[in-house]
Amino acid sequence: MSDALNLIGRILIALLFFGGAVQKVTDPQMVEEMIGWLGLPGWLVWPVALFNLIAALGLIFGPKVRGWALILAGYCIFTSWFHWQLRADPWQVTIFVKNWAIAGGLLILAAQGPGRYALNLPRRENG
């Protein structure tokens, strides 16, 4: 049962990143404007969208789910800084707090591992 719950949890977390990728690709102007307010180039939306997509798939399927969880936890903490810069908007503060909560869940996943339901690379035998 815990392996199935682990997979469901990974899928639910990954949906956030998948949705972020879709949103960035279908409406890049909103993100370009937000990062532009912070002095960053708008074209960054495209590599970030690609990263969101690849990371979501990595979190669901693996391999290296623990690694993806750690990378995404760092990503959530890092990107929360951008939302904090826009804290005059209460919605941005909510996103800031949610990012930290998601990072916490990802750190738990990194500590616990993916369970049985993930693609794993074969282990190399010595000799």
Helices and strands as residue ranges (DSSP letters): H 2-26, H 28-37, G 42-44, H 45-61, H 65-85, H 90-112
